[in-house]
Amino acid sequence: MFVEIAQGGPFNRGLLIAKKDLIKYINPKEPLYRSMYLYNEDAKKVADANKTIKSYHGIRAIDKILIDIDKEKNTDEFTQQKAQAAIMHLQDLGVEEHSIQSFFSGTGYHITIPNSVFNFSPTVDLPYVVKYTMENLFQDIGIDTSVYIRTGIYRVQHTLNQKTKLYKIPITMKELMHSKPEEIIELAKTPRFGFPYTELLGDGELEGYIVKEVPEIRSEKKVTEPSNIVPCIQTMINLGPQEGNRHHTAMRIISHFRRNGFPSKFVKAAMMHWNDNNLVQSEIERLVEDTYNGGYRYSCQDKLMMGHCKPKCVFFKRKDYLIEVKGAEELQENLHERLTTDFSGRCLDLSGMLGLNVDSKIYPGELVTIFGPTGCNKTTFAQNLILGLDFVNNRIDKKFQIPTLFLSLELSDWYMHKRHLQIVSDSDKETVNDNYEKIYEKNKDELQHLNIQTVAPTLEQIKGKIRELQPAVVVVDYIDLVDTPSHVRSEYEQVKYISHSLSNMAVNMDIIIIQISQVARDYSRNEVLDLYAGKGSGAIENASRKVIGLKGQAKSKEKVVQMFKNTDGELFECSLEWTPSFRMRRTDV
């Protein structure tokens, strides 16, 4: 059997090696990852031909099941407690200590148990079986189940975690249960090659917990749902058929499909899944045909639709004066919803990309302004952000990427695309000019989240394009080129009109908007910037939730990025270096 490995980082993958040879690739000086699953000769042929395993959908096997306890934003103490809870849960389920090996990963903890504890069979559906089985077993502890996807990989022991400069090391049960976090961290400053491993043995203790029926509609990884498009319909779909109004609810869902151009044959299949064997099949078919033939349409004033109405909907109209007056209970509900919402796939992790230990994420509903003098690489910085560059480790990280609409009102679309190819491939312009087709084929997965528009739009057109494409972030480069009404004449009034309109758009459409602006004339030749340096000062800082300044001369590679305003967050400053690939690398780490 073969394992896939990634040397130097999780993106350098696609090489399949014999499992027995894995130890030969362990180098304490660089990270090494291996696949969760084992592969056969057919998969090896696919990987050798395509340099990737993504297109392989055949049989997979598994030798060890890893339980991943991520640190995330938790303290070291709480992360250790979660790992301890996972161990105790395994023991409560009847798994013996000789079947468990724990590791400190460099940030969190990895707990491995042999497949002989489960006896998972090699199948095409194995990743789904493992994922749903582990989700059911550890739902109260909260483990990271993303590692169980078809192409899941994890760090190999005795190799370096580049972010923390600590090693993934094996630890004994006693060390995990009784040592302090700082003692384990101290151990992880060097590899632990002399650790007394013992063979992990199991006897089918958890075989009875295997989820044998894989759902027809499968979920491999977290999907960013369009939660602000008719959430009333989405709520009806998620609730399923509720006795007493099944027919009425079904007709509204079917009407929504019809209004969006879905063929009735497809809708019948979707509604049978929603129905979940409540109504007989012939009744679902009749409801679809009647709704389609009758052309039934339901507005926001429909009683059933109103019962699930939410202000974040893109079609929500604030016509009722009372809706703006909210009491403490409603405000508390809104706060609870905001603080408990999972913003994965909808926020820009600015601090994560820049490698900063500060609270500087950009969330939906925020207008962010990036300003700086000509030649300071404002557009380049924005491109690096939306392409998900890890500024410290100089690599594209897809976990930082979210659906993006880039309004490039100054640079042409082909030139922007060439820059993006340079950034994702870390190539200079001559290399891309000579090899653009091969470079695109190799890196196109890192560009699929991005749409570009180069025609100068009005604010209403921007709003319409957002409704059409449903991006998570919109970049406006730059705001002076957005068309404004004829009655808005002075430069200050134009900046004020655009900034406040974009801010309202960000809030009401629940998305991130990044606007790029020049600095005021008084600052154009000044190396010193402050919060009030943006053109139309007063308008920008008032409308923006975050204001970021870039300093640096056009002829110099050295740049400085500084957060001047960060509502509900922290300020920072760090140094960057421009490179010929248009990547910007952090230099003060």
CORPEHU-V931270 format. One record per residue. N is the residue number from 1. BURIAL is + if it has 16 or more other C-alpha atoms within 10 Angstrom, else -. D_FIRST is the distance of its C-alpha to the first C-alpha in Angstrom with 1 decimal. Layout:
n = {N	N}
burial = {BURIAL	BURIAL}
d_first = {D_FIRST	D_FIRST}
//
This chain:
n = {1	2	3	4	5	6	7	8	9	10	11	12	13	14	15	16	17	18	19	20	21	22	23	24	25	26	27	28	29	30	31	32	33	34	35	36	37	38	39	40	41	42	43	44	45	46	47	48	49	50	51	52	53	54	55	56	57	58	59	60	61	62	63	64	65	66	67	68	69	70	71	72	73	74	75	76	77	78	79	80	81	82	83	84	85	86	87	88	89	90	91	92	93	94	95	96	97	98	99	100	101	102	103	104	105	106	107	108	109	110	111	112	113	114	115	116	117	118	119	120	121	122	123	124	125	126	127	128	129	130	131	132	133	134	135	136	137	138	139	140	141	142	143	144	145	146	147	148	149	150	151	152	153	154	155	156	157	158	159	160	161	162	163	164	165	166	167	168	169	170	171	172	173	174	175	176	177	178	179	180	181	182	183	184	185	186	187	188	189	190	191	192	193	194	195	196	197	198	199	200	201	202	203	204	205	206	207	208	209	210	211	212	213	214	215	216	217	218	219	220	221	222	223	224	225	226	227	228	229	230	231	232	233	234	235	236	237	238	239	240	241	242	243	244	245	246	247	248	249	250	251	252	253	254	255	256	257	258	259	260	261	262	263	264	265	266	267	268	269	270	271	272	273	274	275	276	277	278	279	280	281	282	283	284	285	286	287	288	289	290	291	292	293	294	295	296	297	298	299	300	301	302	303	304	305	306	307	308	309	310	311	312	313	314	315	316	317	318	319	320	321	322	323	324	325	326	327	328	329	330	331	332	333	334	335	336	337	338	339	340	341	342	343	344	345	346	347	348	349	350	351	352	353	354	355	356	357	358	359	360	361	362	363	364	365	366	367	368	369	370	371	372	373	374	375	376	377	378	379	380	381	382	383	384	385	386	387	388	389	390	391	392	393	394	395	396	397	398	399	400	401	402	403	404	405	406	407	408	409	410	411	412	413	414	415	416	417	418	419	420	421	422	423	424	425	426	427	428	429	430	431	432	433	434	435	436	437	438	439	440	441	442	443	444	445	446	447	448	449	450	451	452	453	454	455	456	457	458	459	460	461	462	463	464	465	466	467	468	469	470	471	472	473	474	475	476	477	478	479	480	481	482	483	484	485	486	487	488	489	490	491	492	493	494	495	496	497	498	499	500	501	502	503	504	505	506	507	508	509	510	511	512	513	514	515	516	517	518	519	520	521	522	523	524	525	526	527	528	529	530	531	532	533	534	535	536	537	538	539	540	541	542	543	544	545	546	547	548	549	550	551	552	553	554	555	556	557	558	559	560	561	562	563	564	565	566	567	568	569	570	571	572	573	574	575	576	577	578	579	580	581	582	583	584	585	586	587	588	589}
burial = {+	+	+	+	+	+	+	+	+	+	-	-	+	+	+	+	+	-	+	-	-	+	-	-	-	+	-	+	-	-	+	+	+	+	+	+	+	+	+	+	-	-	+	+	-	+	+	-	-	-	-	+	+	-	-	+	-	-	+	+	+	+	+	+	+	+	+	+	+	+	+	-	-	-	-	+	-	-	+	+	+	+	+	+	+	+	+	-	+	+	-	-	-	-	+	+	-	-	+	+	+	+	+	+	+	+	+	+	+	+	+	+	+	+	+	+	+	+	+	+	-	+	-	-	+	+	+	+	+	+	+	+	+	+	+	-	+	+	-	-	-	-	+	-	+	-	+	+	+	+	+	+	+	+	+	+	+	+	+	+	+	+	-	-	-	+	+	+	+	+	+	-	+	-	-	+	-	-	-	-	+	-	-	+	+	-	+	+	+	+	+	+	-	-	-	-	-	-	-	+	+	+	-	+	+	+	-	-	-	+	+	-	-	-	-	-	-	-	-	+	-	-	-	-	-	-	-	+	+	+	+	+	+	+	-	+	+	-	-	+	+	-	-	-	-	-	-	-	+	+	+	+	+	+	+	+	+	+	-	-	-	-	-	+	-	-	+	+	-	-	+	+	-	+	+	-	-	-	-	-	-	-	-	+	+	-	+	+	+	-	+	+	-	-	-	-	-	-	-	+	-	-	-	+	+	-	-	-	+	+	-	+	+	+	+	+	-	-	-	-	-	-	-	-	-	-	-	-	-	-	-	-	-	-	-	-	-	-	-	-	-	-	-	-	+	+	+	+	+	+	+	+	+	+	+	-	-	-	+	+	+	+	+	+	+	+	+	+	+	+	+	+	+	+	-	+	+	+	+	+	+	+	+	+	+	+	+	+	+	+	+	+	+	-	+	+	+	+	-	+	+	+	+	+	+	+	+	+	+	-	-	-	+	-	-	+	-	-	+	+	+	+	+	+	+	+	+	+	+	-	-	+	-	-	-	+	-	-	+	+	-	-	-	-	-	+	+	-	+	+	-	+	-	+	-	+	+	-	+	-	-	+	+	-	-	+	-	-	-	+	+	+	+	+	+	+	+	+	+	+	+	+	-	+	-	-	-	-	-	-	-	-	-	+	+	+	+	+	+	+	-	+	+	+	+	+	+	+	+	+	+	+	+	+	+	+	+	+	+	+	-	-	+	+	-	-	-	-	+	-	+	+	+	+	+	+	+	-	+	+	+	-	+	+	+	+	+	+	+	+	+	+	+	-	-	-	-	+	+	+	+	+	+	+	+	+	-	-	-	-	+	+	-	+	+	+	+	+	-	-	+	+	+	+	+	+	-	-	-}
d_first = {0.0	3.8	7.0	10.4	13.2	17.0	19.2	22.9	22.8	21.0	22.2	20.7	17.3	15.4	13.4	9.6	8.5	6.1	6.2	8.7	10.7	11.6	14.8	16.0	16.5	18.6	22.2	24.9	26.9	24.6	22.5	18.7	16.7	13.1	11.9	12.6	9.7	6.0	5.6	5.4	7.7	10.6	10.0	9.4	12.8	14.4	13.7	15.0	17.9	19.0	17.9	17.0	14.6	17.8	18.4	15.2	16.2	13.7	11.5	9.8	8.6	9.8	10.0	13.4	16.2	18.3	22.0	23.5	27.3	28.6	31.9	33.2	37.0	37.2	38.6	36.6	38.3	37.4	33.8	33.6	35.4	32.9	30.1	32.3	33.0	29.3	29.0	32.1	31.0	27.8	30.1	32.6	29.9	29.4	26.4	27.1	27.2	24.6	22.0	22.8	22.2	24.2	24.1	26.8	25.2	28.2	30.0	28.8	26.5	22.9	22.5	19.2	18.8	15.9	14.7	16.6	19.7	19.1	16.7	15.5	14.2	11.5	14.1	15.4	17.8	15.6	16.7	20.2	20.0	18.7	21.3	24.2	23.5	23.5	26.5	28.4	27.8	28.7	31.2	34.0	32.3	31.0	27.5	25.8	23.7	22.9	19.6	18.3	18.7	16.1	15.8	16.6	16.1	17.7	19.1	17.5	20.0	22.6	22.6	25.7	26.9	29.1	31.4	32.4	31.8	30.3	26.9	24.3	25.0	24.3	27.4	28.7	29.9	33.4	33.0	31.8	34.5	37.4	37.1	38.7	36.6	38.3	37.3	33.6	34.1	35.8	32.9	30.6	32.7	30.6	27.0	26.7	24.8	26.8	25.9	25.7	22.3	22.0	19.0	18.8	19.5	20.4	22.1	21.9	24.7	24.0	22.7	26.2	25.9	23.1	24.6	23.9	26.1	24.9	28.0	29.0	29.7	26.6	26.6	23.5	25.5	29.1	31.4	34.7	37.2	40.6	42.5	45.9	46.2	48.3	46.8	49.1	47.1	43.8	45.3	46.4	42.9	41.2	43.9	43.4	46.3	48.9	51.4	54.8	53.9	50.8	52.7	54.1	50.9	49.0	51.8	51.4	47.7	48.2	51.0	48.8	46.3	49.2	50.7	47.5	47.2	44.5	45.0	46.1	43.3	40.7	42.9	43.2	39.4	39.3	42.3	40.8	37.9	40.6	42.7	40.1	42.0	45.3	47.5	47.3	45.5	48.9	50.3	47.6	48.1	51.8	51.6	49.5	51.9	55.0	53.8	52.9	56.1	58.3	56.9	57.0	56.5	56.6	57.7	57.3	60.5	59.1	59.4	55.8	54.4	56.6	55.3	51.9	53.2	51.9	53.5	50.3	50.3	50.9	53.7	55.4	59.1	61.0	64.3	65.2	67.0	66.0	62.3	62.9	64.6	62.0	62.8	61.0	58.9	57.5	56.9	55.0	52.8	52.2	51.3	48.9	47.2	46.8	45.6	43.0	41.7	38.1	38.6	35.0	34.9	38.7	39.6	39.4	38.1	40.6	40.3	36.5	36.5	39.2	37.7	40.8	41.3	43.9	44.2	44.3	42.2	43.8	44.1	45.3	49.1	49.5	51.2	50.1	52.3	51.1	54.1	55.0	57.1	56.4	53.7	51.9	48.8	49.1	47.4	44.6	44.1	44.0	41.4	39.2	39.5	38.7	35.7	34.2	34.5	33.6	36.8	35.7	32.2	33.1	30.3	30.4	29.1	28.9	29.6	33.1	33.7	35.8	37.5	40.3	43.5	44.8	48.4	48.9	52.7	53.3	50.4	49.4	46.2	44.8	45.5	43.9	40.7	40.7	41.0	38.1	35.9	37.1	36.2	32.7	31.8	33.9	35.8	39.5	41.6	41.7	37.9	37.9	40.9	39.2	35.7	36.3	34.4	31.2	31.5	32.2	29.2	26.9	28.7	30.2	28.1	30.1	33.4	33.0	34.8	37.9	41.1	44.0	47.7	50.3	53.5	55.8	55.9	58.3	57.2	57.4	55.2	52.6	52.8	52.4	49.3	47.8	48.4	46.8	43.6	43.2	41.9	41.3	43.0	45.8	46.7	50.3	50.9	53.7	56.2	59.3	58.1	57.9	60.9	63.4	66.5	69.7	71.5	68.9	70.5	70.3	67.1	67.0	67.5	64.7	62.2	63.3	63.1	59.6	58.2	59.6	58.6	55.0	55.1	56.3	53.7	50.9	52.3	53.2	50.0	47.8	46.0	45.9	48.2	48.3	51.5	52.1	55.6	57.7	59.8	63.6	65.8	66.9	63.3	62.3	63.3	62.7	59.7	60.2	58.9	59.5	59.1	62.0	61.0	59.7	62.0	64.1	63.8	64.5	62.8	59.3	59.1	60.7	58.3	55.1	53.0	51.4	52.9	51.0	52.7	51.4	53.5	53.4	55.2	54.0	54.0	52.0	48.3	48.9	49.1	49.6	48.6	50.6	50.7	54.4	54.2	51.6	52.9	51.2	49.0	49.3	50.6	48.8	49.1	46.6	46.5	44.4	44.2	44.1	41.8	42.1	39.1	41.2	38.8	40.8	39.4	40.8	42.5	44.1	41.0}
//
